Amino acid sequence: MKAISEHADLFKFSSLVKVSFFFFGCIASFHIGRHWNDGFYYPQLVFYGSSAGSSGGGAAHQYVALSPNINHTLEVSTLLSNQSSSSGGAPPLDALPPPALKSGRVGIVDESGIMKDDFDAGPLHQDQGEEEEQQSQAGNEMEDGQEMGGATVIENYRLCPQSMREYIPCLDNEAEIRRMNSTERGERFERHCPTKGKGLDCLIPAPKDYKKPIPWPKSRDEVWFTNVPHTRLVEDKGGQNWIKKVKEKFIFPGGGTQFIHGAESYLDQISKMVPDIAFGNHTRAVLDVGCGVASFGAFLLSRDVLTMSIAPKDVHENQIQFALERGVPAMVAAFATRRLLYPSQAFDLIHCSRCRINWTRDDGILLLEANRMLRAGGYFAWAAQPVYKHEEAQQEAWKEMESLTSRICWNLVNKEGYLAVWRKPLNNSCYINRSPEALPPLCDPKDDPNNVWYVNLKACISWLPENGFGANIKAWPARLHEPPKRLQDVEMDSYIAKNELFKAESRFWNQTVEGYIRIFRWKDLNIRNVMDMRAGFGGFAAALIDQKMDSWVMNVVPTSGPNTLPVIYDRGLIGVTHDWCEPFDTYPRTYDFLHAFGLFSKEHKRCNFSVILLEMDRILRPGGLVYIRDNQFVVDEIRTITEAMGWRTELRDTAEGPYANRKILMCHKGMPHS
């Protein structure tokens, strides 16, 4: 019994030792695991690297650093990218950020244990190596800059000469225009941008005594003379009730060349002639060609209609500048040799009142461009001398217009006084039933009518979609929130149904804009002319409408991403295609607010940040605001440049919290550059 008792005591002792060893082993494993994985609960992408020691024999020091993309969170905009990779990531962590990497080799270890450096880790920070810094500065037109401690220190940008105060880089390139072989078809009024390295490198000054713009709606009828100090239009068009100068202001009586008694009565006349036009219901998006000072579009706003007012920068200079100073949507554009930067079936109505365009020249190529942009079942209103004058030349011009419109299957709905209105067919049946020899011909079925960036005009009739997309939209305002059928034609990488993505974007921007208005008191600010520089489906603009902001939005769809512009127009909004590596076609000081969501991280491989930011400064009014929502590294680089431009900046967290990778850089441009 004694022996059995001794063996039992030994067994108890061995069990206690085993439990103790197991307990201490668990604690050791816990601390070792925590040491090698700062993520603790979440898996992380790890970067491995090595660098030569700075002392003794150059021994290599190995280190492990967390990916800079650790805190990326999924946002709707990331799904709009054409790239196959997206910036998803782990939930935000409470761990402290890793120390900065030392200079040395950095890469990713593959499954074979070989370090590779040919990977894309997203935007790089300014001090991540000399080679990356040089690439980041490629094409930079900064006047001054110096390196300090491995980072770039940007000197303050200088002011441009006063002679450049109305400068539009791609339209005022006189050297390039002089080299052109011909300008008889209006080529000089199209885009001729400065070559790389010769772009804007200074800040456009404001006119002397520039004042804060008069707020809307008062600005519809009057603006400060000192803000647009040009009297040419007063001298040329004063008798037509366009514009008058009264003391220190320009006054806009609301007239035009063909409606000298006022735009209101003219709009009433159109409505009586063609009741189905139904402004603010069937007709929401309008193109006004040769708009003058945009009184036609200004008075349509009160009827819940958005008008894109366009005119070239010709002898009647500054008409678009007057329009934008009034707070009316407008941009510089010309019917010449290239497609305008709007999609097919964009406009419910195209209006031309004495717009000085020969619609029938060159086999009707200009009217065919209008036909491309006109929605199926949409209307074309022409107020011109050939409609009502009986001189032989004018009657000949009318016969040519009648013939051309008949051959492209437009139906003359009404002709009264000096105004004629046609309607475009709803489908292709009329086109197909024409004789095979009929001119103009139908376009090649492979031609994409939405491809417009530097695309030449084509003397052919654009096909309408067989499925009726573009023609079967709802009336306003229901169309604002209804996912358009053409949404399904957008080529993009999406991980959920496109209709759900559309609705998710709308919900996101409604919540975000409501927060902006409530926290930053947007409705107390004079925010009238707004540009969304990467508009997606137009959710930001739709949210401003839902939140009752008294503003309009120019929705810009970059050429580097999916072409969502047809969707934007189907919603009853307006916009344009643009490449942000080049200047925009507008006058300086024309927007109160610029919104850039994910733009810079999208364009960082194509455009230098300073190029985009200097262009933003050019088109932003003194006293204007900029919200840039992007990842932390991009925002840090942008902030350096914006402060060199003299903007006041404030970095804010998004609703995702302080550990989210995305930040909001809020900028304010002072009053003024002079």
Summary of the structure (lengths in Angstrom):
residues: 674
radius of gyration: 30.6
end to end distance: 107.5
largest distance: 137.1
contacts: 2102
relative contact order: 0.11
helix: 33%
strand: 20%
